[in-house]
Amino acid sequence: MLRLPPFQYLAPKNLAEAAHMLSQEGERAMLVAGGTDLYPNMKRRQFTPPVLIGLRGIPTFKNISGSAEEGMHIGAGVTLTTLAEHPLLLAHYPALATAAGSVSTPQLRNVGTIGGNLLLDTRCNYYNQTEFWRHSIGYCMKKDGDICLVAPGSPRCWAISSADTAPVLVSLGASVRLVSVRGERIVPVQDLFRDDGIHPYTKATDEILSEVILPSATGWQSVYLKLRRRGSFDFPILGVAVSLSASEDGTVSEVRIVLGAVASYPVVAKDAATLLIGQRLTPETIEAASTSAARRAKPLDNADLTMNYRKQVATVYIRRALSHFLNSNYIK
């Protein structure tokens, strides 16, 4: 049986108190909300923080406000189940509802939060193992070792971003509010990530992600497709998020195509989107954009199934995601 290492648990009653605690404890502390990823990582000794600061008792973290016309504010502590079943999200931000509803299992979605999923630790076959297993192979660069076992000749870690909500929020043009004792700032979700398997976030260590801010959904439709071996529980080995806006005659005015689980950050396929802007969605334009976007997917041997299969299926999933807008009659 894997057991948690000893730690002190602090339970702030509001955001200001949480920020103060985090500032006081410094690098000794980690934040926890649902804990569905952090606690297993602690059991495997990927993390051994002496202090945990729990955010579940902060009421504002569970708030959802706004409208589809004006945009929405979602507290970082809102559970994935709540998001997956929320009427406004289902109607106007369906990709986010789908992504939230595809995470893990019902039991874990009842506990896991949007903030925790967005800031999910990067994953790798050589890293997400027990301490005993990792010790037996000499550890990896991400924890206790000095080489990347996926690409031993590389100077960097290639662990991948496997958060279902991350590519969706990037495609929606969402932002997050980060709060610390120094103040607060609003950052586009796309700018929250960096291409680094060990340090994948630009968020400062003393900052707390307090809420997700969705822009107006007026004129937009979205879709999220997820590839995994099993239909439940598994992390994505490919996620495709597309948000699209079209004029009345079906001409694409704006589109964002974002790939998840293919790199250490959500990958935006800008060149593929450019091919569609000013065009109508047809089998030909969809095929061209899908082929272009799939070039951004460069999987390595750090996740389930083979690299070649994951590379080849990227085109298929992007094509399916774009075809969704035709099949749903959003574009006439």
N, C-alpha and C positions, 0 to 999 in steps of 0.2 A: 504494500500500500504506500502510495506517495503522500507525504505529509507536508503541510505548510511550514515554512521556517517561522521562528518566533518574530513577532512584530507588535508595535504599539498602534492602537487604532484611535484616531481622533475623529470626532463627529461635530463639525461646525454646524451652526444653525442658519447661517446666511452666507452669501457669497463673499462679503467683506471679511468675515471671520475666516473663511476658507483661504482667501488670498493671504491674509496675515499669517496663518499657520504655515502655509507653503513657503512664504518668505522667511519665516523664522527657522523652519526645519531644513531648508535648502535641499541639497542633493540627497539627504538622508530619506526624504519623503517621496512617495508616489501617490497619485490621486486614484481613487477607485469609485465607481458608481455601481454598475451591475456586477463587475468582477468576473464575467464569463470567460475572458481571455487572460486577465491578469493573474487570477488565482491558479489556474493550471500552469501558467508560466512560472509562478513562484514555487509550485510543487516540483517542477522540473529544474529549479534553481537557475532559470534564465534571469530572474529578478529576485533579489533578496533585500528589499527595503526594510530598514529598521522601523519605519513609520509609514502607516497608511492613513490618508486623509479621506474620509468617506463623504461623498457628496449627496447621498440619497435623502438626507434630511433637510435639504435646502428646497423650500416650496417652489421658488421661481424656476428651478431647473425642470419642473414638470409641466410648465405652462405651454399652451399652444394658442396663438392669437393671430389675427389678421384675416385676410380674404384672398381669394384667387385674383381679384382685380388689383388690389393694393400690394399684394405680397404677404408672406406669412413669417411669423417668428416662432421657432420651435426650440424649447428649452433642451439643453444638452442631456438632461436626465429623462427625457421622454422615452418610454420603452419602444422597442421595435414592433411589438405587437400593436401598441397604440397607433403607431404610424401606419402599419399595414392595414388597419381597419378604419382609419379616419376618413369620413365621407368626403371632405374637401380634397384630401390628397388623392383618394381613389378617382375622383372626378376630374381634377385639374393638374395633379402632379403624379400621374399613374406610375411612372418609372420609379419614383421614390417609394411609393407604396409597395410595388412589386419587389424592389431590392430589399426593403426591410422585411417583407414577408418571406424572402428566400433564405435569410440568414439561419443557419444551424437548424434547430428544432423548436417546436412550440414552447417547450419548457424554458429554453434559454432565451427565446425572444421575449418571454414574459418578464425577464430580468434584465437582459442586455439593453443598452441605451444607444441612441443615435450618436452621442458624443463619443462613447466608447468604441463604436464600430468605425466611426470616421478616423479615430486615432489608433486603430488596430495596429499592433506591432507587425512589422514585415515578417514573412514566413519563408521557410526553406526546409527541404527534406533533411538537411544535415544539422539544422538548428532546432527544430521543433521535436526534440527527442528527450528522453530522460537524461539526467546528469551522468548516470552509469554508462549509457550508450555513447554519449558524446565524449566521455573520458576514454572509452575504448578505442575511438578512432583519432584521438589527439585533439579534439575540439576544432572549432572553426573560427574564422576571423570575427564573426558577429559576437561570439561569447567565448572568452578564455583562450582562443587560439590566435594564430598570426597569418593564416592563409585561408582563402576562400576555396572550399572543397568542391564547389561547383566549377570554378575556373581557377585552378591553382596558380596559373601564371598571371592572374589579374591582380592589380594593386588595390582593388575595392571589393566590397561585399555585394552580392547580386540577389539578396533576399527580395521577395516580391511583395507588392502591396495587394492584399487579398480582401480588402474591405468592399462589400457590395455597394454600400451607399456612396463611397468616394467618387467613382466615375459618374454616377448619376448626378450628384451635387455639382460636380464640375460642369457637366453638360447643361444643367439648369442655370448656370451662372450664379450659383448661390455664394453667400459669404458667411463668415463666422465672426462672432464677437469674442475677443480674447481679453481677459481681465487679470490684472495683477495689482499689487500695492502701488505700482508706478502709474496706474491709470488703466485705460482700456483702448483698444483699437479694433477696427473692423477690417478683416482681410478676406479677399476672394478665396474660396476654397482651393482654386487652382494654385494660388500662391502659398498655400499651407504646406505643400509638398516639395521635396527636393529628391533628386535622383541619387539616393544614397541608402543602401540597405540597412546600415547601422544607425544612422541619424536621419530618418526619412521626413522629419517635420521641421518647419521653420519657426514653429512656436517656441518661445523662450521657456526655460525650465520653470520659471516662476509664474507663468501665465496659465490661466484656467479657461478652457473653452466653455463659455456660458450659454451660448445659443447659436442656432443655425438660422440664417436669414434667407428666405426664398424670394426672388423677384416676382413681379406680376406674371401670372400664367396666361394672360389675355393674348390670344392669337397663337399660342404654343401648344404643341403636343409632344409627348415623350414616351420612350419605351426602353425597357431594360431586359436583356437576355443574358442568361447565366449558363455556363457549361461546367458540369461536374460529373464525376463518375456515378454517384447516387443522386436520387431525386430529393434527398433531404440530408441535413447534418453537414455535408461536405462544404469546404471552402471552394470558391470559384477557381477554376484553372483558366477561365476566360470570362470576362464580363464585357458586354457591349451596351453602352448607354448612348442614346441618340435623342436630342431635342431639336425640334424643327418647327419653323414658322413659314407659312406659305400664303400667297395672295389668293384672291377669289378665283383667279383663272388657273390656280394650281402651280404657279411659278414659285420656286423655293426662294424666299427672301433671306432667311437666316437658318443655319443648321450647325449643330455641334456634335461631333462624333468622338466619343471617348472610350478608350479600352482600359479595362482593369485586369489585374493578375498577369500582365505580360512584362512588367518592369517594377522597379522599386517605387513607382509613383503612377497615378492615372495618366495615361498617354493620350494627348489630344491630337487627333488626325486632321490637322489644319488643311493640308493639301487636298485631302479627299473632300472636305467640306467645300473648298473653293470650286471644285468640279461641279458641285450641285447648285451653287448660288446662281440665280438667274435662269435656271433650267427647270423643266418639268420632270417629275420622277417618272421614268420609264425603265423597262428592263435593261436598256442599254446604259442609261446614266447611272442606274443603281449598280450595275456590274462594274463600271469604270471606277466609281467611288469606293466600292467594296474592295476591289483589287488594290487601289491606292492606299486605303486605310490599313489593310492587312500587312502592308510592308512595314508598318510601325511595330508590328508584333514580332518580337525576336526572342521567343522563349528559350530558356536554358533547362538543364536537367536538375531543376530544383523544386518540382511540383509533380503532381500525379500525372499519369499517362505520358506518352513519349513526346519529345520535342517536335518531331516532324508532324505528328498528328495535330498537336496544338497549333502549330503554324498553319497547316492546311485548313483547319476548321475555322480559323479566324475569318477568312473570306466568306465562308458559308454563313456564319452568325451575323456578320455585318450586313450581308445581303438580306437575311431574314429580318433584321431590325429595320432596315430602310423600307423593305417591302411591306412592313406592318402599316405604314401610313397610307399606302394604296389600298390594302385589304380592309382597313378600318373606315374607308371612305372619308378620311380627313381631307385628302386631296382628291378633287373631282377629276 
